[in-house]
């Protein structure tokens, strides 16, 4: 069966029924052996403003945008949230780069928010540090809107790839008062907490903050041993920092040399998608003070 035709046909029916097709994506049921059995819809809300930051050396402001991926069959409160942070060497990339992951995790009950952040071509005053500010602004926005999206403020995670992974690392290891926004504006929700409860580093390894400690968010580090774009030594250094500080982490050292391996890649009998989901299920318990446990795979 041609599933592309099926998707187009469903889209045509939705248009005929007066339902907008743009806010919908398809994701497979987690219980299905085939990725096309038990297809369910995930609602996507695009281009939602979540804050504002300075660009052009501080002479102008830029509205920061995110896309929300919402589980269509889970209306219960207390859901876990995922902040998705694209890569691109701090010079490129887009929030749509995480569309597949947004659909995958939303179909499994997560509320996902994929962000755009200021890039170096925008000339933000604090350069790369501005990207950390934007991610923290996004976390504060999520907390402000927890009730609207049915999210628990104690179950917020972040996952990033490459440069985005370094931003996620920084979220995990930094305090609430670090990397404050460079614009004092109500749309940056300055009174909300910017801490997260778990993070996933996908081929990054370079957190821009100090030493780890047991109160930091648990971190899953995924890195190919032969990666030369972001050398494996970066991941090892981050692992060693987590270990020395008594912070909780998991470390997946993948074979090969691919930078940012697909989340569909299998490792030790599971896809990376499944490793991420299990890690978050274990750590997004809503308890901020769990006893430290180190797991190395």
C-alpha positions in Angstrom: 0.0 0.0 0.0 1.3 3.5 -0.8 1.1 5.3 2.5 1.9 8.7 0.9 -1.4 8.4 -1.0 -3.2 7.4 2.2 -1.9 10.5 3.9 -2.9 12.7 1.0 -6.3 11.2 1.0 -6.8 11.7 4.7 -5.7 15.3 4.3 -8.2 15.8 1.5 -11.0 14.5 3.7 -10.0 16.9 6.5 -10.0 19.8 4.1 -13.4 18.8 2.8 -14.6 18.6 6.4 -13.4 22.1 7.0 -10.4 21.1 9.2 -7.0 22.7 8.5 -4.4 20.2 7.5 -1.3 22.2 8.4 -1.6 21.6 12.2 -1.6 17.8 11.8 1.2 15.3 11.5 1.2 11.5 11.5 3.0 9.3 14.1 3.0 5.6 14.6 1.4 3.8 17.5 4.2 2.6 19.9 2.4 -0.8 20.2 2.5 -1.4 16.5 5.2 -3.6 14.8 4.8 -1.6 11.6 5.3 2.2 11.7 2.1 2.6 9.6 -0.3 0.5 11.8 -2.5 2.4 14.3 -1.6 5.8 12.9 -2.9 8.6 15.2 -2.9 12.4 14.7 -0.7 14.8 16.5 -1.7 18.5 16.6 1.0 21.0 15.6 0.7 24.7 16.5 3.3 26.7 14.6 5.1 30.0 15.1 4.1 30.7 18.7 6.0 33.7 20.2 7.8 32.7 23.4 10.0 35.7 24.1 12.1 38.5 22.6 15.9 39.1 22.4 18.3 41.7 21.1 20.0 41.4 17.6 22.2 43.6 15.4 24.6 44.2 18.2 21.7 45.3 20.5 20.1 47.9 18.1 17.0 45.8 17.3 14.7 43.2 18.9 13.7 39.8 17.5 10.6 37.9 18.5 11.5 34.3 19.3 9.2 31.5 17.9 8.4 27.9 18.7 6.3 25.1 17.3 4.2 23.0 19.7 3.5 19.2 19.1 0.5 18.1 21.1 -0.7 14.6 21.9 -4.1 14.2 20.3 -5.4 11.5 22.6 -4.1 12.6 26.0 -6.1 15.4 27.6 -4.9 14.6 31.2 -3.0 17.2 33.2 0.5 16.6 34.5 2.1 15.6 31.2 5.9 15.7 30.6 7.2 18.4 28.3 10.2 18.3 25.9 12.0 21.3 24.7 13.6 20.4 21.3 16.7 22.5 20.3 18.0 22.1 16.7 21.6 22.0 15.7 23.5 23.9 13.0 26.7 25.2 14.5 25.0 28.2 16.0 24.7 29.6 12.5 21.9 27.6 10.9 19.1 25.1 11.4 15.4 25.5 12.1 12.8 24.4 14.6 11.2 22.2 11.8 14.4 20.1 11.9 12.9 18.3 14.9 9.4 17.7 13.4 9.8 13.9 13.2 10.9 13.8 16.8 8.2 16.2 17.9 5.6 13.9 16.3 7.1 10.7 17.7 7.2 11.9 21.3 3.9 13.7 21.2 2.2 10.6 19.9 3.6 8.9 23.0 2.2 11.4 25.4 4.8 14.2 25.6 4.1 17.8 24.9 6.9 19.0 22.7 8.1 22.5 21.9 10.7 23.0 19.2 12.3 26.4 19.2 14.1 28.8 17.0 16.8 30.8 18.8 19.1 33.7 17.8 21.9 32.6 15.5 25.3 34.2 15.1 24.2 35.8 11.8 21.6 37.8 13.8 24.5 39.4 15.7 23.1 39.0 19.2 25.1 41.1 21.8 26.2 38.1 23.8 26.9 35.9 20.8 26.6 32.2 21.7 25.5 33.0 25.3 22.4 34.5 23.7 21.4 31.0 22.6 21.4 29.8 26.2 19.4 32.8 27.2 16.8 32.0 24.6 16.5 28.4 25.7 16.0 29.4 29.3 13.4 31.9 28.1 11.6 29.0 26.4 11.6 27.0 29.6 10.1 29.9 31.5 7.5 30.2 28.7 6.6 26.6 29.1 6.2 27.0 32.9 4.0 30.0 32.4 1.7 28.0 30.0 1.7 24.6 31.9 -2.0 24.9 32.6 -2.8 25.6 29.0 -1.0 22.6 27.7 -1.6 20.2 30.6 2.1 20.0 31.5 3.6 19.5 35.0 6.0 22.3 35.9 8.2 19.6 37.5 8.4 17.4 34.4 10.2 19.6 31.8 13.1 18.2 29.8 15.3 19.3 26.9 16.8 17.5 24.0 19.2 19.0 21.5 21.5 17.9 18.6 25.0 19.2 17.9 25.0 22.9 18.9 21.5 22.4 20.3 22.9 19.6 22.5 25.3 22.0 24.0 22.4 24.3 24.8 20.5 21.4 26.4 23.6 20.6 28.4 23.8 24.2 29.6 20.1 24.1 30.7 20.8 20.9 32.7 23.9 22.3 34.5 23.1 25.9 35.0 21.1 27.6 37.8 17.9 29.6 37.5 19.8 32.9 37.8 22.3 32.2 35.0 21.8 33.4 31.4 19.1 35.8 32.1 17.4 37.4 29.1 19.0 40.6 27.6 15.6 42.2 27.3 13.7 43.1 30.5 10.2 42.5 29.1 7.1 40.7 30.4 7.0 38.4 27.4 10.2 36.8 28.7 8.4 35.7 31.8 11.2 36.8 34.1 9.7 35.5 37.3 9.3 31.9 36.1 11.9 29.2 36.9 14.2 28.3 34.0 15.5 24.9 35.5 14.7 21.6 33.8 14.4 18.1 35.2 16.2 16.0 32.5 18.2 16.5 29.3 19.4 14.6 26.3 22.7 15.5 24.6 22.7 14.2 21.0 26.2 14.6 19.6 27.1 17.8 21.4 29.1 17.6 24.7 30.1 21.2 25.4 28.1 22.7 28.2 28.9 26.4 28.8 28.7 26.4 32.6 30.6 25.2 35.7 30.9 22.0 37.5 28.1 19.4 37.8 26.6 18.5 41.2 23.9 16.1 42.4 21.1 18.7 42.1 21.7 19.1 38.4 19.2 17.6 35.9 20.0 14.0 34.9 21.7 13.9 31.4 21.6 11.3 28.7 24.7 11.6 26.5 24.6 10.0 23.0 27.7 10.2 20.8 29.4 8.2 18.0 33.0 7.3 18.9 34.3 8.3 15.5 32.5 11.7 15.3 34.9 14.3 14.1 32.5 17.2 13.7 31.9 17.2 17.5 34.8 15.0 18.7 34.0 12.1 21.0 36.3 13.6 23.5 33.7 16.3 24.1 31.2 13.7 25.2 33.8 11.9 27.4 34.7 15.2 29.0 31.0 16.0 29.8 30.6 12.4 31.1 33.6 12.9 33.4 32.3 16.2 34.6 28.9 14.6 35.5 30.7 11.7 37.2 33.1 13.9 39.2 30.2 16.1 40.4 28.0 13.3 41.5 25.3 14.2 38.9 23.2 11.5 37.4 23.9 10.5 33.8 23.7 7.8 31.1 26.3 7.5 28.4 25.7 5.8 25.1 28.9 5.4 23.0 27.7 4.5 19.5 29.9 2.8 16.9 30.7 4.6 13.7 31.6 8.2 12.8 28.2 9.8 12.1 27.5 13.2 13.5 24.0 13.3 15.0 23.0 9.7 14.1 19.3 9.3 13.3 17.1 8.6 16.3 15.9 5.6 14.4 19.4 4.1 14.7 19.5 0.8 16.7 21.9 0.4 19.6 21.9 -2.6 21.9 18.6 -3.8 20.6 16.7 -0.5 20.9 16.4 2.6 18.7 17.8 5.8 20.1 14.2 7.0 20.2 13.5 4.2 22.7 16.6 4.9 24.7 15.5 8.6 25.0 12.0 7.7 25.9 13.0 5.2 28.6 15.5 7.7 30.1 12.9 10.4 30.3 10.3 8.0 31.7 12.7 7.1 34.5 13.7 10.7 35.3 10.7 12.9 34.8 9.1 11.7 38.0 8.2 15.2 39.2 10.7 14.8 42.1 13.5 17.4 42.0 15.6 15.8 44.7 16.0 12.2 43.6 19.0 10.3 45.1 21.8 10.3 42.6 22.2 7.1 40.6 24.8 6.7 37.8 24.0 4.4 35.0 26.7 3.7 32.3 25.8 1.6 29.2 
